[in-house]
Amino acid sequence: MRRGLDALATALALIGGAVLLGVAVLTVVSVAGRWLANRPLTGDIEVVQLAVAASIALFLPYCQLRRSHLVVDFFTARSSGPVLRRLDAAGSAVAGGLFFLLAWRAAVGVFDMRQAAETTMVLGVPLWLPYAAMVPGLALAGAMGVVQAFDAAPSDATGDAG
């Protein structure tokens, strides 16, 4: 199961990267159009905002997988291995729970926005679409946190926290 989650996290990160690459191309085209012909792409700012928000959520499982979130270890730097593993397990469990909470609320937002037929102002893009793109990343980040909480438990005889 762990390898499947790892592969899925990597795939979502690659999709997020492709989305950001598309945003970069869109931005270059819009800026060049503004500079060369005084004609930027209509709605470019809307697309950038929506795409960046979705891509961030797609990167979260990979960040959780690699334990790349910010950690402040000022008070725990001299703690023993078992204490650090318990703290890592607790942190992963809390992160997993928060990611699941965010996934649930994003899913509720998708449903509500779709029912209300909310759209962006300039392009009329349905607002539920970028939220729908966020849900899988948030849910997978939650699953990764829960799995890592069990992996980091002190009962691990190898002492490997990840």
Solvent accessible surface area in square Angstrom, and as a share of the most:
residue,aa,sasa,rsa
1,M,182,0.81
2,R,62,0.23
3,R,210,0.77
4,G,46,0.44
5,L,25,0.12
6,D,38,0.20
7,A,65,0.50
8,L,91,0.46
9,A,0,0.00
10,T,52,0.30
11,A,42,0.32
12,L,20,0.10
13,A,15,0.11
14,L,126,0.63
15,I,90,0.46
16,G,0,0.00
17,G,32,0.31
18,A,63,0.48
19,V,48,0.28
20,L,65,0.32
21,L,121,0.60
22,G,39,0.38
23,V,16,0.09
24,A,50,0.39
25,V,85,0.49
26,L,42,0.21
27,T,59,0.34
28,V,101,0.58
29,V,75,0.43
30,S,2,0.01
31,V,88,0.51
32,A,39,0.30
33,G,20,0.19
34,R,121,0.44
35,W,205,0.72
36,L,134,0.66
37,A,65,0.50
38,N,126,0.64
39,R,182,0.66
40,P,51,0.32
41,L,69,0.34
42,T,104,0.61
43,G,11,0.10
44,D,21,0.11
45,I,113,0.58
46,E,25,0.11
47,V,53,0.31
48,V,43,0.25
49,Q,116,0.52
50,L,34,0.17
51,A,19,0.15
52,V,49,0.28
53,A,37,0.29
54,A,9,0.07
55,S,0,0.00
56,I,95,0.48
57,A,5,0.04
58,L,12,0.06
59,F,57,0.24
60,L,37,0.18
61,P,0,0.00
62,Y,72,0.27
63,C,41,0.25
64,Q,8,0.03
65,L,17,0.09
66,R,141,0.51
67,R,84,0.31
68,S,72,0.46
69,H,66,0.29
70,L,166,0.82
71,V,113,0.65
72,V,120,0.69
73,D,77,0.40
74,F,160,0.66
75,F,183,0.76
76,T,36,0.21
77,A,70,0.54
78,R,240,0.88
79,S,37,0.24
80,S,61,0.39
81,G,33,0.31
82,P,56,0.35
83,V,63,0.36
84,L,62,0.31
85,R,42,0.15
86,R,134,0.49
87,L,84,0.42
88,D,59,0.31
89,A,16,0.13
90,A,53,0.41
91,G,41,0.40
92,S,7,0.04
93,A,46,0.36
94,V,94,0.54
95,A,26,0.20
96,G,0,0.00
97,G,39,0.38
98,L,99,0.49
99,F,24,0.10
100,F,87,0.36
101,L,86,0.43
102,L,91,0.45
103,A,8,0.06
104,W,142,0.50
105,R,121,0.44
106,A,10,0.08
107,A,43,0.34
108,V,43,0.25
109,G,16,0.15
110,V,25,0.14
111,F,128,0.53
112,D,76,0.39
113,M,31,0.14
114,R,147,0.54
115,Q,130,0.58
116,A,64,0.50
117,A,77,0.59
118,E,79,0.36
119,T,69,0.40
120,T,16,0.09
121,M,192,0.86
122,V,92,0.53
123,L,75,0.37
124,G,36,0.34
125,V,43,0.25
126,P,47,0.30
127,L,41,0.20
128,W,57,0.20
129,L,81,0.40
130,P,11,0.07
131,Y,74,0.28
132,A,33,0.26
133,A,38,0.29
134,M,33,0.15
135,V,35,0.20
136,P,67,0.42
137,G,0,0.00
138,L,14,0.07
139,A,35,0.27
140,L,12,0.06
141,A,0,0.00
142,G,0,0.00
143,A,26,0.20
144,M,0,0.00
145,G,0,0.00
146,V,57,0.33
147,V,22,0.13
148,Q,0,0.00
149,A,14,0.11
150,F,157,0.65
151,D,51,0.26
152,A,0,0.00
153,A,27,0.21
154,P,44,0.28
155,S,103,0.67
156,D,42,0.22
157,A,106,0.82
158,T,113,0.66
159,G,35,0.33
160,D,85,0.44
161,A,30,0.23
162,G,53,0.51
